[in-house]
Amino acid sequence: MFIQTEATPNPEVLKFLPGREVLTEGAREFRDDEEANASPLARALFDLGDVTRVFFGPDFLTVTKAEGTDWAHLKAPILAAVMDHFTSGAPIVTDGAAQGHDDVAYEGETAQIVEEIKDLLDTRIRPAVAQDGGDIVFSRFEADTGVVYLHMRGACSGCPSSSATLKAGVENMLKHYVPEVTRVEQTL
């Protein structure tokens, strides 16, 4: 098994490409030891120490290291854990729950606006963000103010350039295609 690695715009995050499917649908983020218990692979990565976040995409995973930790000391053990996991045949996630945000029921014109926002996110924005090892998920839309709230995950979470990406890239695109959008904000 050959696992490729790629740097991301976030110096604390490395992207790992195992050359096979990681998740069959959606994405999943593990932000601490407790959340990692839902995945044998995430658990193994957190057990290495100095791992603070793990994110699974469709065909990649990203690992966030603790500040002050050198990738030179952590990369090889991560590669070994990923290889061991995939050769073991164990499931990626054991709790079966997809991680996402609760969808608010929108009605009328607002529902149509939200659908346009989600469509742009899914077709134009999320694929570009995934290239950098991250994900961006719709959280909510406030029709009275025109504010869209999005959740950044994976390499995008905590990335120094994520606010610039959110404002300069995502906000400009949404405002261009969906005139009702006035601003984009990040949720945690």
C-alpha positions as a Markdown table, in Angstrom:
| # | Residue | x | y | z |
|---|---|---|---|---|
| 1 | Met | 0.0 | 0.0 | 0.0 |
| 2 | Phe | 1.4 | 3.4 | -1.0 |
| 3 | Ile | 0.1 | 6.4 | 1.0 |
| 4 | Gln | 0.7 | 9.8 | -0.5 |
| 5 | Thr | 1.0 | 12.9 | 1.7 |
| 6 | Glu | 0.4 | 16.5 | 0.8 |
| 7 | Ala | 1.0 | 19.7 | 2.6 |
| 8 | Thr | -2.0 | 21.9 | 3.2 |
| 9 | Pro | -2.2 | 25.7 | 3.6 |
| 10 | Asn | -2.4 | 25.0 | 7.4 |
| 11 | Pro | 1.1 | 24.2 | 8.6 |
| 12 | Glu | -0.4 | 22.2 | 11.5 |
| 13 | Val | -2.3 | 19.8 | 9.1 |
| 14 | Leu | -1.0 | 17.1 | 6.7 |
| 15 | Lys | -3.2 | 15.4 | 4.1 |
| 16 | Phe | -2.9 | 11.7 | 3.6 |
| 17 | Leu | -4.1 | 9.9 | 0.5 |
| 18 | Pro | -4.3 | 6.1 | 1.0 |
| 19 | Gly | -5.3 | 5.5 | -2.7 |
| 20 | Arg | -8.6 | 4.1 | -1.7 |
| 21 | Glu | -12.0 | 5.2 | -0.4 |
| 22 | Val | -12.0 | 6.5 | 3.2 |
| 23 | Leu | -15.6 | 7.3 | 3.6 |
| 24 | Thr | -18.4 | 6.1 | 1.3 |
| 25 | Glu | -20.4 | 9.3 | 1.8 |
| 26 | Gly | -20.0 | 12.6 | 3.6 |
| 27 | Ala | -17.1 | 13.6 | 5.9 |
| 28 | Arg | -16.3 | 13.0 | 9.5 |
| 29 | Glu | -14.3 | 15.1 | 12.0 |
| 30 | Phe | -12.9 | 14.0 | 15.3 |
| 31 | Arg | -11.9 | 16.9 | 17.5 |
| 32 | Asp | -10.8 | 15.1 | 20.7 |
| 33 | Asp | -10.2 | 11.7 | 22.4 |
| 34 | Glu | -13.8 | 11.1 | 23.2 |
| 35 | Glu | -15.0 | 11.7 | 19.6 |
| 36 | Ala | -12.2 | 9.4 | 18.3 |
| 37 | Asn | -13.8 | 6.4 | 20.1 |
| 38 | Ala | -16.2 | 6.2 | 17.2 |
| 39 | Ser | -13.4 | 5.2 | 14.8 |
| 40 | Pro | -10.7 | 2.6 | 15.2 |
| 41 | Leu | -8.4 | 4.7 | 12.8 |
| 42 | Ala | -9.1 | 8.0 | 14.6 |
| 43 | Arg | -8.5 | 6.2 | 17.9 |
| 44 | Ala | -5.1 | 4.9 | 16.7 |
| 45 | Leu | -4.1 | 8.3 | 15.5 |
| 46 | Phe | -5.0 | 10.1 | 18.7 |
| 47 | Asp | -3.2 | 7.3 | 20.7 |
| 48 | Leu | 0.1 | 8.4 | 19.0 |
| 49 | Gly | 0.0 | 11.5 | 21.0 |
| 50 | Asp | 0.5 | 15.0 | 19.6 |
| 51 | Val | -2.6 | 14.5 | 17.3 |
| 52 | Thr | -5.3 | 17.1 | 18.1 |
| 53 | Arg | -7.8 | 16.5 | 15.3 |
| 54 | Val | -8.5 | 14.0 | 12.6 |
| 55 | Phe | -10.7 | 14.5 | 9.5 |
| 56 | Phe | -12.0 | 11.9 | 7.0 |
| 57 | Gly | -13.0 | 12.9 | 3.5 |
| 58 | Pro | -14.2 | 10.6 | 0.7 |
| 59 | Asp | -10.7 | 9.6 | -0.4 |
| 60 | Phe | -8.3 | 11.3 | 2.1 |
| 61 | Leu | -7.8 | 12.0 | 5.7 |
| 62 | Thr | -6.1 | 15.0 | 7.4 |
| 63 | Val | -4.3 | 15.0 | 10.7 |
| 64 | Thr | -3.7 | 18.1 | 12.8 |
| 65 | Lys | -0.7 | 18.0 | 15.1 |
| 66 | Ala | -0.1 | 19.8 | 18.3 |
| 67 | Glu | 1.7 | 23.1 | 18.1 |
| 68 | Gly | 5.4 | 22.7 | 18.7 |
| 69 | Thr | 5.4 | 19.1 | 17.4 |
| 70 | Asp | 7.6 | 18.4 | 14.4 |
| 71 | Trp | 6.1 | 16.6 | 11.4 |
| 72 | Ala | 9.4 | 14.8 | 11.0 |
| 73 | His | 8.7 | 12.9 | 14.3 |
| 74 | Leu | 5.0 | 12.3 | 13.7 |
| 75 | Lys | 4.6 | 11.5 | 10.0 |
| 76 | Ala | 6.0 | 8.0 | 10.0 |
| 77 | Pro | 3.9 | 6.8 | 12.9 |
| 78 | Ile | 0.8 | 8.2 | 11.3 |
| 79 | Leu | 1.6 | 6.5 | 8.0 |
| 80 | Ala | 2.1 | 3.2 | 9.9 |
| 81 | Ala | -1.2 | 3.6 | 11.7 |
| 82 | Val | -3.1 | 4.4 | 8.5 |
| 83 | Met | -1.5 | 1.4 | 6.7 |
| 84 | Asp | -2.2 | -0.9 | 9.6 |
| 85 | His | -5.8 | 0.1 | 9.7 |
| 86 | Phe | -6.5 | -0.3 | 6.0 |
| 87 | Thr | -4.7 | -3.7 | 5.9 |
| 88 | Ser | -6.6 | -4.9 | 8.9 |
| 89 | Gly | -10.0 | -4.6 | 7.2 |
| 90 | Ala | -11.5 | -2.9 | 10.3 |
| 91 | Pro | -14.3 | -0.3 | 9.6 |
| 92 | Ile | -13.4 | 3.4 | 9.5 |
| 93 | Val | -16.3 | 4.4 | 11.7 |
| 94 | Thr | -18.0 | 2.1 | 14.1 |
| 95 | Asp | -20.9 | 4.2 | 15.4 |
| 96 | Gly | -22.5 | 4.5 | 12.0 |
| 97 | Ala | -23.5 | 8.2 | 12.5 |
| 98 | Ala | -22.7 | 10.7 | 9.9 |
| 99 | Gln | -21.4 | 13.9 | 11.2 |
| 100 | Gly | -23.3 | 17.0 | 10.1 |
| 101 | His | -25.3 | 19.9 | 11.3 |
| 102 | Asp | -29.0 | 19.9 | 12.0 |
| 103 | Asp | -30.9 | 21.2 | 9.1 |
| 104 | Val | -33.4 | 23.9 | 9.9 |
| 105 | Ala | -36.6 | 23.7 | 7.9 |
| 106 | Tyr | -36.8 | 26.6 | 5.6 |
| 107 | Glu | -39.9 | 27.6 | 3.8 |
| 108 | Gly | -40.9 | 29.5 | 0.7 |
| 109 | Glu | -38.4 | 31.9 | -0.9 |
| 110 | Thr | -35.9 | 31.3 | 1.9 |
| 111 | Ala | -35.9 | 27.5 | 1.2 |
| 112 | Gln | -35.1 | 28.3 | -2.4 |
| 113 | Ile | -32.2 | 30.6 | -1.4 |
| 114 | Val | -30.8 | 28.0 | 1.0 |
| 115 | Glu | -31.0 | 25.4 | -1.8 |
| 116 | Glu | -29.0 | 27.7 | -4.1 |
| 117 | Ile | -26.4 | 28.3 | -1.4 |
| 118 | Lys | -26.0 | 24.5 | -0.7 |
| 119 | Asp | -25.8 | 23.8 | -4.4 |
| 120 | Leu | -23.0 | 26.3 | -4.9 |
| 121 | Leu | -21.2 | 24.9 | -1.8 |
| 122 | Asp | -21.5 | 21.3 | -3.1 |
| 123 | Thr | -20.6 | 21.9 | -6.8 |
| 124 | Arg | -18.1 | 24.8 | -6.7 |
| 125 | Ile | -16.7 | 25.4 | -3.3 |
| 126 | Arg | -16.4 | 22.1 | -1.4 |
| 127 | Pro | -14.4 | 20.4 | -4.2 |
| 128 | Ala | -11.9 | 23.2 | -4.2 |
| 129 | Val | -11.6 | 23.2 | -0.4 |
| 130 | Ala | -11.2 | 19.4 | -0.4 |
| 131 | Gln | -8.1 | 19.8 | -2.6 |
| 132 | Asp | -6.5 | 21.4 | 0.5 |
| 133 | Gly | -7.7 | 18.7 | 2.8 |
| 134 | Gly | -10.7 | 20.5 | 4.2 |
| 135 | Asp | -14.4 | 20.8 | 4.1 |
| 136 | Ile | -16.9 | 23.5 | 4.4 |
| 137 | Val | -20.5 | 22.8 | 5.6 |
| 138 | Phe | -23.6 | 24.9 | 5.5 |
| 139 | Ser | -24.8 | 25.6 | 9.0 |
| 140 | Arg | -27.7 | 28.1 | 8.6 |
| 141 | Phe | -29.0 | 31.2 | 6.8 |
| 142 | Glu | -30.6 | 34.2 | 8.4 |
| 143 | Ala | -33.0 | 35.5 | 5.8 |
| 144 | Asp | -33.6 | 38.8 | 7.6 |
| 145 | Thr | -29.9 | 39.8 | 7.6 |
| 146 | Gly | -28.7 | 37.8 | 4.6 |
| 147 | Val | -25.9 | 36.2 | 6.7 |
| 148 | Val | -24.8 | 32.6 | 5.8 |
| 149 | Tyr | -23.1 | 30.6 | 8.6 |
| 150 | Leu | -20.6 | 28.0 | 7.5 |
| 151 | His | -18.5 | 25.4 | 9.4 |
| 152 | Met | -14.9 | 24.8 | 8.3 |
| 153 | Arg | -13.5 | 21.3 | 9.0 |
| 154 | Gly | -10.4 | 19.3 | 8.4 |
| 155 | Ala | -7.3 | 21.3 | 7.3 |
| 156 | Cys | -9.5 | 24.5 | 7.1 |
| 157 | Ser | -10.3 | 24.4 | 10.8 |
| 158 | Gly | -7.8 | 26.7 | 12.4 |
| 159 | Cys | -6.0 | 27.4 | 9.2 |
| 160 | Pro | -4.4 | 30.9 | 9.1 |
| 161 | Ser | -5.8 | 31.5 | 5.6 |
| 162 | Ser | -9.3 | 30.1 | 6.3 |
| 163 | Ser | -10.8 | 33.5 | 7.1 |
| 164 | Ala | -9.3 | 34.9 | 3.9 |
| 165 | Thr | -10.7 | 32.0 | 1.9 |
| 166 | Leu | -14.1 | 32.4 | 3.6 |
| 167 | Lys | -14.3 | 36.2 | 3.0 |
| 168 | Ala | -12.5 | 36.6 | -0.3 |
| 169 | Gly | -13.5 | 33.4 | -2.0 |
| 170 | Val | -16.6 | 31.9 | -0.6 |
| 171 | Glu | -18.4 | 35.2 | 0.4 |
| 172 | Asn | -17.7 | 36.8 | -2.9 |
| 173 | Met | -19.0 | 33.8 | -4.9 |
| 174 | Leu | -22.1 | 33.4 | -2.8 |
| 175 | Lys | -22.9 | 37.1 | -3.0 |
| 176 | His | -22.3 | 37.1 | -6.8 |
| 177 | Tyr | -24.6 | 34.1 | -7.5 |
| 178 | Val | -27.1 | 34.6 | -4.6 |
| 179 | Pro | -27.8 | 38.3 | -4.3 |
| 180 | Glu | -29.7 | 37.8 | -1.0 |
| 181 | Val | -26.5 | 36.9 | 0.7 |
| 182 | Thr | -24.9 | 39.9 | 2.4 |
| 183 | Arg | -22.2 | 38.2 | 4.5 |
| 184 | Val | -20.6 | 34.9 | 5.4 |
| 185 | Glu | -19.5 | 34.0 | 8.9 |
| 186 | Gln | -17.8 | 31.0 | 10.3 |
| 187 | Thr | -19.3 | 28.8 | 13.0 |
| 188 | Leu | -17.4 | 26.6 | 15.4 |
